[in-house]
């Protein structure tokens, strides 16, 4: 990255600066070239990220991780750096943390011991199964059920838009246990991919290829001990996970935006137009100025949220929502300007800014669309004003 001055900001400790520098060096040496098999590419990335030790930032130290608890600044810096180099590498890293987040935060020691060391080593691919066709942003509308039958729960229903669907070894699944109406009647469960009651209904292809699928649960039996946390606490579990990883989505957007700016700087400095570099045009300067300003504003919101979670507050619902809203929307604008500055080559397959244009779009939707972030921010702001 051309500008790393933000690492001197007081949000970070020396360990964070050392982490970013080490990961940046690793990325510069690693071959991120992709094949036509996204599943194989993702599996390889998880394995290599684990072998290199980067996935240790996705689990607590007690289970083979890098920090005593999940360190949001470390996760954010890893996602920003990986996203700068490869959208799929960022995806592979992020899903190890998101998919196992419920275990790290709420699971029993036995359950953590079974899965988390393998997640950190890249030997177990994790997935987070929350969304349904009629229950995305409105989690309370969830229909997948988990009925207690003796010492087992029986799951029935479907989950869709599940990242790592089809390649994961373990799924964190949210289902309705009926403890109370709405969001208060949900619980979380660990379901192994080998469970005979779980099947992949369909694979989902997106504009930026990632492993995605619709999962089907039909009389899927899991032991009562597979429940994560207390019965009826599933919504609490999900929101606590998003409180950590929503900030990291913003960090990934920041990485995409930084790469777009760097590509635009190189292109406009070398591209000749009317006898002078494209960078000499005032309109180009205006675009670069807007891009750089939005990137710095995004970084301030991202790392404010991460620092607050690590050092200052138990919950950062408002801060994380602000970071995700602004950074993802700003990155979309930054990348769009980069494509415009490249002209026709900017929409040519294989150009870095073209791939960034496809990568950034989903970030404005998953883990809460921008419109939902605005609702969260407004409600949190009213809540704070009425104390």
N, C-alpha and C positions, 0 to 999 in steps of 0.2 A: 504494500500500500504506500502511496506517495506521501500521505500525511498521517503520521502517527503521533502528532503533538498532543492529541487528546489523552494519551496514556499518562501524561504528566499531571492530569487533573487530580484533585484530591479525593475523587471517588475510589481510587485504586491504591492497593498496597504493592510493595515490590514483587510479591509472589504473582500478582496479576500481570505485571509488566513482563516478568520472566516467562510466564505461561504464554502470553501472546507472542513474544519474540521466538520462543521455541517452536510453537505451532506454525508460525509464519515460515520459519526455516524449513520445517518438515514439508509444508505445502509446496514450497518452491522446488523441492526435490522429488516430490511424489508425482507419479504419472496419473493424471485425472482423466485420461482419454477413456471414452465410453464406447461400448459395443451396442449392438441392437437389442441386447437382452438386458432390460432394466433390472429384472430380478437378480440375475447373476452379478451385475454391477453393484447392486446394493448389498448383496451378501458379501462380496469381496471388500467393499468399503467398510462394513461393520467389522469384519475380521481384521482388516489392516488398522483401523482406528483403535480397536481393542489391543492388538499386539503392540502398537506404538504407545499405548498408555493414555490416550486422549479420552477414552470412554470412562476413565476413573472419575472424571468430573461429573458424571451422570448419576453416581451413587455415593452414599455416605462412606466415610473411611472405615467404619466398622465392618463393612461388607466388601472391602477391596477398593474403596474410593479414595479421592484425593483430599477431601476436607471432612471435618467432623460431621457437618451437615451439608446439604446441597447449597453450594455457593453460587448465587445467581450471577454475580459479576464474572466468575470464571466461565459459567455456562454461556453467558452473553458474549464474552470475548471469543470463546471457541466458535460459536455460531457465526459471529460477524466475520471472523478470519476464514472459516471454511466456506461460507457463502461467497466471499470475495473470489474464491478459487473455483468452487464447484457447487452448484445447487443441490446435486444429489448427495455430495459429501455432507453438506449441512443437514439435509433431510435425514441421512443415516445416523448422524450424531444425535440430532434432536429427538428422534423417535426412541432411541435407547433411554433417554431421560424421561420423556413424556410417558412412554409405555410402561416404564417401571416406577414412575413417580409415586403411585399409590402405595407401592410396596415400601419405598424409601420413607414415606411419611406416616403410614398407618399400619403396616402389616406386622404380624407376629415375628419374633426372632426366627422361628423355624422356617417360616415362609421366606423371609429375607435371605436366610442362609441357603435355601434351596435355589433361589433364582439370581440374586443380585451379584454375587461374584462372577457368575457366567455372563451377566449383562455387561459388567465392567470389562471383562476379558474379550468381548465380542463373540462369545460362543453361544449366546442365547439372544435371539432377536425378539424385541418386545413391541407390543402394540397397545393402543389406547382405543377402546371400543365404546364410544359414548353416543355418537350421532345415529339418528334413524331418519327414514324418509320424511316423517312428519314431526320429528323432534331433533332439530339442529340447535338453533339458538334458544328455542323454547324447550329446555330440558324437561320441564314438568309434564310435557305431552308424551313422554316416553311410554311405549307400549310393551316392550320386551319384559316378560315376567320371570320371576324366580320364586317358585312355590316350595315351601319347606315340607319335605316328606320324610319323616323320621330323622335320620342323621344326614340327610342329603337335601340339596336344593335342586329343583328341576327347572331348567331355563328353556323358554320358548319365545321365539320372535326373530327379528332381523336387525342387523346393524349395517349402516352403509357409509360410504366415504371413509373407510377405515384404512389409514396409512399403515403400510407393512402387511396389509391383508393378503393372505396367500403365501407369505414367506416367513411370518412370525412363528416363533416357537411357543410363545405365551401371550395371551390377551388379557388385559384388564377390562372386564366387561361390567357395564352398569345396567341394572335391571330393576323392575318394580317388585318390591317385596310386600307392598300393601300395608306398611306400618302406619301410614297416614296418607291423606290425599296430597296430590301435587308433588312438588319436589321433595317433600318430607318422607315420601314412601319409597325411596330408592336406596339400593345397596350396591356395593362393589364386590366383584368376585375375580379370582384368578382362574382362567380356563386354559388348559394346555391345548395346543393345536392338534394333538393326537386324540383328543376326546371324540368318541364316535358320534356324539350328538351335535358336533360342530362341523359345518361344511362351508365351503366357499361357493356361494350362489352364483356370483359373477365377478369378473375382473373389470375394473373401470379404467378407461384410457383418458388421459388429460392432455392439455396442450403442452405441459412440461412433464414428460414421462416420469412417474413415480409409481411404486407398487401400491395400488389401491384396490379395495374389493368390498363387496357386500357379503356379510356373513349371515349364515342361517343357523339358528339354534332350534333343534327339534328333540324334545325330551332329553336335553343335554344335562346329565347328572354330574354334579360336583359335590364333594363332601362339605359339610357345614363349615369345616375348618378352612375351606377355600374362600370364605367371605373375608373381605378386607375391612377392618374396623367393625363398628357396631352396626346391627341391622337398622335400616332407616337413615343411616348417615352417609349414603352415597353421594348426595348433592354436596354435602360438606367436603367429602373427599375430592370430588371433581373440581370444585371451586378452589380448594387449597392447591391442587396441582396446577391449575391455570394461573393462580396467583404467582407461581414461580415461572412457568414456561411461557406465559403471554409476553412477558418482557423479552424473552429470548427470540420470539417471533420478530419483534421490533428490531432486535440486534441483527437478525439475518437480513432483514430489509435494508438495514444500514450497510451491511457488507455488499449487498447487490448494488446499492447506490454508489458506494465508494468505487467499486469496480467500473461502473458506468462513467463516472466522472474521470477516472484515470484514463480510460479508453478514449473519451472525448478530448481530453487534454492532448494526448499523443496524436490523435487524428487531426485536430484543428491546427496543431503546430506544424505538421508536415504537409498537409493538403494545401496545394497552391490554387488560388482563385483570383482571377483578374490581376495576375502578376504579383500577388502577395499571399502570405499564409492566411488561411481561413481565420486564424486567431486574431488577425488584425482588424476584422470587421467589428464594429461596435455592437451589432446584434449578437455576434458570437460571444463577445465579452459579457453582454447582459445575460445570456443563457448560462455561461460558466459561473457568473456571480450568483445567480439564483440557485444553481445546483449546489455550489459550495455552502451557501448560507443555509439551505434546507438540510444539508447533511450535518452541519454543526448543530443546528437546532434539534435535529433528531437525536444526535448523540447525547446531547444534554438531557433530554427526556429519558432516553434508554438507560443511561448509566445513573441518573438520579433514582430511577425506579429500582434498579438492581442494588444500588448502595443502600437505599431505604430498607429493602427487604433483608439484606444481610446484616445491617448495623443498627437499624433504628426502629422498625415497625414489624409487628407480627403479620399484618395484612397490608398489601399495597394495591388493593383493588382499583382505586382511582388512578394512582400513578402508573400502574401497568397498562390500564386502558388508554390513558393519554399517550403513553409511549407507543403502544401498538397502533393506535389510530393515526397519530401524526407520522410516525416513521414509515409505515407501509404506504400511506397516501403520498407522502413526500417522495419516497423511492420510486413510485409509479411515475411521478412527474419528472424526476431526475432522469430516469431511464428513457422516458419518452423524448425528452430534450436531446439525449445522447443519440437516439435513433435518428432524430431530425437532423442533427449536425452531420451524421454520416451519410445522409441522403439515401440514394438507392441501395447502396451497400449495407445500410443499416437494417434493411428488411430482408436481406439475403441469408438463407439458411447457412449456418456455420459461422456467421459473424457473432462475436461475443455479445454485442449489445442486442442482437436479435434474440439470442438465447435468454438474456437477462429480461427482455420484454415478456417472454413467455413465463419465466420463473416467478416474477414478482406478482403476477396477477392473483394467484391463489392466496397470497399472504393477506390480502385485504378481506378475505372471506373466512379462512379457517381459524379456529380457536376464538370465534366471535367476530362476525363481520363488522365493518367500520360503523355501520348504523347502530349496531348493538353496543359498540364501545361508547358511542355518544349517549345512549340511554344510561349506561353505567356511570359515565362521568357526571351527567346531570343529576342523577339520583344520589350519588355520593356527595356531590357538591351541596345539594339541598340538605342532605343528612348532616353534613358538617355545619351548615349555617343554622340549623335548628337545635344544636346542642345546648 
